[in-house]
Amino acid sequence: MIVVTGATGNVGRALVDRLLAAGQPVRALTRDPGRASLPERAEVVRFRAEDPAAQFAGATSLFLYAQASTVSLLDAARAHGIRHVVLLSSGIIQKGVDETHPIHVMHATAERQIRDSGLAWTFLRPNAFATNALQWAPQIRAGNTVRGVFAGALFAPVHEDDIAAVAERALLDDGHEGAVHRLTGPEATTNAEQVAAIGAAVGRGLTFVEVDPRKAGAELFPHVPPQMLRRMLESFAQTVGVPPEITGAVEDLTGSPARAFAHWARDHVADFTA
């Protein structure tokens, strides 16, 4: 049995589908099972740290995202039979970065807790998620202009299903214990180019209009905590015109090349047109 936390998230849901397709028993943890809309073959359990037996009994492996990682949860997982944790961490964990950045602190803390837990572990460190482009969906559904910051910011966005494919291999194959996998998409693309790719996918000409980052607020980043927005904008500023890290880890680990952003956009047409 494999336990998947964040089972209704982009990566978690893709992983649940992959594991079920591979014939693996899956226990999907979610905070609201009634609204999860997960496959019937998945055992759907409410995520509650105070009820570890219902979550971990009979399972040996755990897919975990950083926000859910706590010492008490890891202790409970180990006590109920979990032996291997695959953590969805972040590419921000690398030498030379600002270790006070909130995203770094969160993921570095989770990694340290897991290392100290006595469990075998594998860390997945994706850089930019292609799903970050969903922040533009309300504007694209409303018209053909997208307002955003740093038109020339360069990323190599990774498809959530490519992350899930690597997680699947880490959970099912031997040899991933103690490994750190840095995951990216296959090519660099700017924010403006991403919007153009979404336009091509939905069959409309979209225009990216750059907004002064000093004037960017909650209307552009409604899901970003206010205390984190300034640091995030500072990080974005450092990517303008700077080639991003690109790794071949997705293909090396899964046998299939990472999918380009344009492929992701075609996969997500419904998100931009519904």
C-alpha positions, -999 to +999 in steps of 0.1 A: +000+000+000+012+035-009-001+065+009-004+098-011-008+130+007-021+160-012-040+135-034-063+162-049-034+185-058-019+187-093+010+163-086-008+141-061-038+135-083-015+126-113+004+102-090-027+085-078-038+079-114-004+065-123-001+042-093-036+028-099-029+023-136+002+003-125-020-019-103-008-005-070-031-002-040-033+035-030-046+053+001-053+089-009-053+114+019-073+145+015-088+171+039-123+168+022-130+133+010-165+143+000-153+167-026-121+148-037-136+132-069-108+106-068-110+072-086-131+046-069-102+022-067-083+045-044-090+042-007-098+078+002-091+088+038-095+121+056-061+136+063-060+140+101-027+139+120-044+128+151-055+095+135-023+079+122-036+043+122-063+051+096-038+068+074-007+045+076-017+011+088-008-016+062+012+008+041+050+008+035+056+040+013+045+076+016+044+104-009+045+137+011+044+174+003+064+198+025+034+216+041+022+183+055+055+172+069+058+173+107+078+154+132+047+139+148+034+128+114+067+112+105+069+094+138+034+081+134+041+069+098+072+050+110+053+035+139+026+022+116+048+006+090+060+033+066+096+027+055+102+050+026+091+087+021+092+104-013+090+142-006+078+168-031+104+194-022+116+224-042+144+233-065+151+264-043+171+240-022+206+245-037+239+260-028+242+298-029+205+307-024+190+329+003+183+304+030+160+328+048+135+328+018+102+314+032+099+288+005+135+276+012+128+275+049+096+254+045+112+228+022+146+227+040+128+221+073+108+192+058+139+176+043+157+179+076+128+164+095+127+134+071+164+129+073+162+128+111+132+105+111+150+073+105+129+066+074+144+060+040+138+090+018+139+104-018+136+141-024+121+155-056+132+191-062+113+206-092+119+241-102+091+262-118+058+243-121+040+246-154+008+249-133+019+283-121+005+295-154-030+288-140-027+321-122-035+337-155-066+316-162-092+341-149-078+369-171-076+345-202-112+334-197-123+371-195-103+384-225-072+384-246-049+405-224-029+391-195-014+415-170+016+402-152+051+409-139+084+404-157+075+395-192+111+384-198+115+362-168+129+328-179+118+295-165+119+258-176+084+249-164+079+212-156+046+194-163+030+181-131+026+146-147+063+145-153+069+151-116+043+124-108+061+100-133+093+104-114+076+100-080+060+068-094+095+054-102+109+065-069+081+047-051+081+015-072+117+010-082+148+001-061+177+024-058+161+058-051+167+058-013+189+087-004+186+103-038+178+139-047+162+144-081+162+179-096+133+182-121+127+208-149+110+211-182+131+206-214+134+242-225+135+278-213+105+300-219+095+335-208+063+346-192+053+363-224+061+331-244+040+310-220+010+333-225+015+330-263+016+292-260-016+292-241-031+314-268-021+289-294-036+261-275-070+278-270-070+293-305-068+330-296-041+357-298-032+366-263-011+396-253+011+399-222+011+433-206+039+439-181+030+454-148+054+473-126+062+448-098+061+476-073+024+479-081+016+442-082-006+430-054-032+404-044-052+409-076-023+393-096-013+368-069-045+360-050-030+327-036+003+341-024+004+351+013+011+388+016+042+383+037+057+361+010+048+382-021+077+407-018+103+379-016+087+360-044+088+391-067+125+396-058+131+360-068+113+366-101+133+397-109+165+377-107+153+354-135+148+381-162+171+372-191+189+346-170+189+310-185+173+286-161+186+253-149+176+225-172+181+189-163+175+156-181+163+139-149+127+133-161+139+113-191+168+096-172+144+084-145+113+076-165+125+068-200+103+095-215+114+131-222+100+160-202+071+177-219+075+212-232+052+240-219+033+241-252+023+204-245+012+214-210-009+242-224-027+218-248-033+195-219-050+223-199-071+240-225-102+234-204-087+254-175-085+285-197-118+282-215-143+269-190 
